[in-house]
Amino acid sequence: MSRRLNKEKLAALFSAVSQGLGEFYAAPYRRTFAKARREEDDLFMMLVFSESLGIPNPATYYTLELMPELYGRFHDWHVRMGMEHSPLDGFRCC
């Protein structure tokens, strides 16, 4: 019984060390990863709303059904892109 207990303690110790090392190596790059993710999200938002913004989009049929899901984040996106007010005629978020 004590042997099994030692294996469990050792496994928990290895797990804690592994998590600590993961944090140690990932922490310096967390900001870089967040910036890259934000840039990808901005590009995706522009792709989804491109037809509404007057940019031809060959994938409009597929991106049209994503618009309702992204309307909640639209205000943050257009402000980050430097637009004071919503560029969409039918959608006012400000």
DRENPA-3360 file (N, C-alpha, C; in nm, 2 decimals, always signed):
BEGIN
1 = MSRRLNKE = +0.08/-0.12/+0.00/+0.00/+0.00/+0.00/+0.09/+0.12/+0.00 ~ +0.19/+0.13/+0.08/+0.28/+0.24/+0.09/+0.35/+0.26/-0.05 ~ +0.38/+0.15/-0.12/+0.45/+0.16/-0.24/+0.36/+0.24/-0.35 ~ +0.23/+0.20/-0.34/+0.14/+0.27/-0.43/+0.12/+0.42/-0.40 ~ +0.13/+0.45/-0.27/+0.12/+0.58/-0.23/+0.24/+0.66/-0.27 ~ +0.35/+0.60/-0.27/+0.47/+0.67/-0.32/+0.47/+0.70/-0.47 ~ +0.41/+0.60/-0.54/+0.40/+0.62/-0.69/+0.30/+0.74/-0.72 ~ +0.20/+0.75/-0.64/+0.10/+0.85/-0.66/+0.16/+0.99/-0.63;
9 = KLAALFSA = +0.24/+0.99/-0.52/+0.31/+1.12/-0.48/+0.41/+1.16/-0.59 ~ +0.48/+1.06/-0.64/+0.59/+1.08/-0.74/+0.52/+1.13/-0.87 ~ +0.41/+1.07/-0.91/+0.33/+1.12/-1.02/+0.28/+1.26/-1.01 ~ +0.23/+1.29/-0.89/+0.19/+1.43/-0.86/+0.30/+1.53/-0.87 ~ +0.42/+1.49/-0.81/+0.53/+1.57/-0.82/+0.58/+1.60/-0.96 ~ +0.59/+1.50/-1.04/+0.62/+1.51/-1.18/+0.53/+1.60/-1.26 ~ +0.40/+1.58/-1.23/+0.30/+1.67/-1.29/+0.31/+1.81/-1.25 ~ +0.34/+1.84/-1.12/+0.36/+1.98/-1.08/+0.48/+2.04/-1.14;
17 = VSQGLGEF = +0.59/+1.96/-1.15/+0.72/+2.01/-1.21/+0.69/+2.04/-1.36 ~ +0.62/+1.95/-1.43/+0.59/+1.97/-1.57/+0.51/+2.10/-1.59 ~ +0.41/+2.12/-1.51/+0.33/+2.24/-1.52/+0.41/+2.37/-1.50 ~ +0.50/+2.36/-1.40/+0.59/+2.47/-1.37/+0.68/+2.50/-1.48 ~ +0.74/+2.40/-1.54/+0.83/+2.42/-1.65/+0.75/+2.48/-1.77 ~ +0.63/+2.43/-1.79/+0.55/+2.48/-1.90/+0.53/+2.63/-1.89 ~ +0.49/+2.67/-1.76/+0.47/+2.82/-1.74/+0.60/+2.89/-1.75 ~ +0.71/+2.84/-1.71/+0.84/+2.90/-1.72/+0.88/+2.93/-1.87;
25 = YAAPYRRT = +0.86/+2.83/-1.95/+0.89/+2.85/-2.09/+0.79/+2.93/-2.17 ~ +0.66/+2.93/-2.14/+0.56/+3.00/-2.21/+0.54/+3.14/-2.17 ~ +0.57/+3.17/-2.04/+0.54/+3.31/-1.99/+0.60/+3.42/-2.07 ~ +0.73/+3.41/-2.11/+0.79/+3.52/-2.19/+0.72/+3.55/-2.33 ~ +0.65/+3.45/-2.38/+0.59/+3.46/-2.51/+0.44/+3.48/-2.51 ~ +0.38/+3.49/-2.39/+0.24/+3.50/-2.38/+0.19/+3.63/-2.45 ~ +0.26/+3.74/-2.43/+0.21/+3.86/-2.50/+0.22/+3.85/-2.65 ~ +0.33/+3.79/-2.70/+0.35/+3.77/-2.84/+0.24/+3.68/-2.90;
33 = FAKARREE = +0.21/+3.57/-2.83/+0.10/+3.49/-2.87/-0.03/+3.56/-2.87 ~ -0.06/+3.64/-2.77/-0.19/+3.72/-2.77/-0.20/+3.82/-2.88 ~ -0.08/+3.88/-2.92/-0.09/+3.98/-3.03/-0.11/+3.90/-3.16 ~ -0.04/+3.79/-3.18/-0.06/+3.71/-3.30/-0.21/+3.67/-3.31 ~ -0.26/+3.62/-3.20/-0.40/+3.58/-3.20/-0.50/+3.69/-3.23 ~ -0.47/+3.81/-3.18/-0.56/+3.93/-3.20/-0.55/+3.97/-3.35 ~ -0.43/+3.96/-3.41/-0.41/+4.00/-3.55/-0.49/+3.90/-3.64 ~ -0.48/+3.77/-3.61/-0.56/+3.67/-3.68/-0.71/+3.69/-3.67;
41 = DDLFMMLV = -0.75/+3.72/-3.55/-0.90/+3.75/-3.53/-0.94/+3.87/-3.61 ~ -0.85/+3.98/-3.61/-0.89/+4.10/-3.69/-0.90/+4.07/-3.84 ~ -0.81/+3.99/-3.89/-0.81/+3.95/-4.03/-0.94/+3.86/-4.06 ~ -0.97/+3.78/-3.97/-1.09/+3.70/-3.98/-1.22/+3.78/-3.98 ~ -1.22/+3.88/-3.89/-1.34/+3.97/-3.89/-1.35/+4.05/-4.02 ~ -1.24/+4.09/-4.07/-1.24/+4.17/-4.20/-1.29/+4.08/-4.31 ~ -1.25/+3.95/-4.31/-1.30/+3.86/-4.41/-1.45/+3.83/-4.40 ~ -1.50/+3.82/-4.28/-1.64/+3.79/-4.26/-1.72/+3.91/-4.30;
49 = FSESLGIP = -1.68/+4.03/-4.26/-1.76/+4.15/-4.29/-1.71/+4.22/-4.41 ~ -1.63/+4.16/-4.50/-1.57/+4.23/-4.61/-1.68/+4.27/-4.71 ~ -1.78/+4.19/-4.74/-1.89/+4.22/-4.83/-1.97/+4.34/-4.78 ~ -1.99/+4.34/-4.65/-2.06/+4.46/-4.59/-1.98/+4.59/-4.60 ~ -1.85/+4.57/-4.60/-1.76/+4.69/-4.61/-1.73/+4.73/-4.75 ~ -1.79/+4.66/-4.85/-1.77/+4.70/-4.99/-1.65/+4.63/-5.06 ~ -1.60/+4.53/-5.00/-1.48/+4.45/-5.06/-1.54/+4.32/-5.11 ~ -1.52/+4.29/-5.24/-1.57/+4.16/-5.29/-1.51/+4.04/-5.22;
57 = NPATYYTL = -1.60/+3.95/-5.18/-1.56/+3.83/-5.11/-1.61/+3.71/-5.18 ~ -1.52/+3.62/-5.23/-1.58/+3.50/-5.30/-1.64/+3.40/-5.21 ~ -1.61/+3.41/-5.08/-1.66/+3.32/-4.98/-1.78/+3.37/-4.90 ~ -1.85/+3.47/-4.96/-1.96/+3.54/-4.89/-2.07/+3.44/-4.84 ~ -2.10/+3.34/-4.92/-2.20/+3.24/-4.89/-2.17/+3.17/-4.76 ~ -2.04/+3.14/-4.74/-2.00/+3.07/-4.62/-1.98/+3.16/-4.50 ~ -1.93/+3.28/-4.52/-1.91/+3.37/-4.41/-2.03/+3.44/-4.36 ~ -2.14/+3.44/-4.44/-2.26/+3.51/-4.41/-2.32/+3.46/-4.28;
65 = ELMPELYG = -2.32/+3.33/-4.26/-2.38/+3.27/-4.14/-2.29/+3.29/-4.02 ~ -2.17/+3.34/-4.03/-2.09/+3.37/-3.91/-2.11/+3.51/-3.86 ~ -2.17/+3.59/-3.94/-2.19/+3.73/-3.90/-2.27/+3.75/-3.76 ~ -2.38/+3.68/-3.74/-2.45/+3.70/-3.61/-2.36/+3.66/-3.49 ~ -2.27/+3.56/-3.51/-2.18/+3.52/-3.40/-2.08/+3.63/-3.37 ~ -2.04/+3.71/-3.47/-1.93/+3.80/-3.45/-1.98/+3.95/-3.42 ~ -2.11/+3.97/-3.43/-2.16/+4.11/-3.41/-2.13/+4.16/-3.27 ~ -2.12/+4.07/-3.17/-2.09/+4.11/-3.03/-1.95/+4.17/-3.02;
73 = RFHDWHVR = -1.85/+4.12/-3.11/-1.72/+4.17/-3.10/-1.69/+4.28/-3.21 ~ -1.79/+4.31/-3.28/-1.77/+4.40/-3.40/-1.73/+4.54/-3.35 ~ -1.78/+4.59/-3.24/-1.75/+4.73/-3.19/-1.60/+4.74/-3.16 ~ -1.55/+4.64/-3.08/-1.41/+4.64/-3.04/-1.32/+4.63/-3.17 ~ -1.36/+4.56/-3.26/-1.28/+4.54/-3.39/-1.27/+4.67/-3.46 ~ -1.39/+4.74/-3.49/-1.38/+4.86/-3.57/-1.31/+4.97/-3.50 ~ -1.31/+4.97/-3.37/-1.24/+5.08/-3.29/-1.09/+5.05/-3.30 ~ -1.05/+4.92/-3.29/-0.91/+4.88/-3.30/-0.86/+4.91/-3.44;
81 = MGMEHSPL = -0.94/+4.90/-3.54/-0.90/+4.93/-3.68/-0.90/+5.08/-3.71 ~ -0.94/+5.16/-3.62/-0.93/+5.31/-3.63/-1.05/+5.37/-3.68 ~ -1.16/+5.30/-3.69/-1.29/+5.36/-3.73/-1.37/+5.41/-3.61 ~ -1.40/+5.54/-3.61/-1.47/+5.59/-3.49/-1.61/+5.54/-3.48 ~ -1.68/+5.52/-3.59/-1.82/+5.47/-3.59/-1.83/+5.35/-3.68 ~ -1.93/+5.28/-3.66/-1.95/+5.15/-3.74/-1.96/+5.18/-3.89 ~ -1.88/+5.11/-3.97/-1.88/+5.13/-4.11/-2.00/+5.07/-4.18 ~ -2.08/+4.99/-4.11/-2.19/+4.92/-4.17/-2.31/+5.01/-4.16;
89 = DGFRCC = -2.39/+5.02/-4.27/-2.51/+5.10/-4.28/-2.62/+5.04/-4.19 ~ -2.64/+4.91/-4.19/-2.75/+4.86/-4.12/-2.72/+4.82/-3.98 ~ -2.60/+4.84/-3.93/-2.57/+4.79/-3.80/-2.50/+4.91/-3.73 ~ -2.56/+4.96/-3.62/-2.50/+5.06/-3.54/-2.47/+5.01/-3.41 ~ -2.34/+5.02/-3.37/-2.30/+4.96/-3.24/-2.25/+5.07/-3.15 ~ -2.24/+5.19/-3.20/-2.18/+5.30/-3.11/-2.29/+5.40/-3.08;
% end
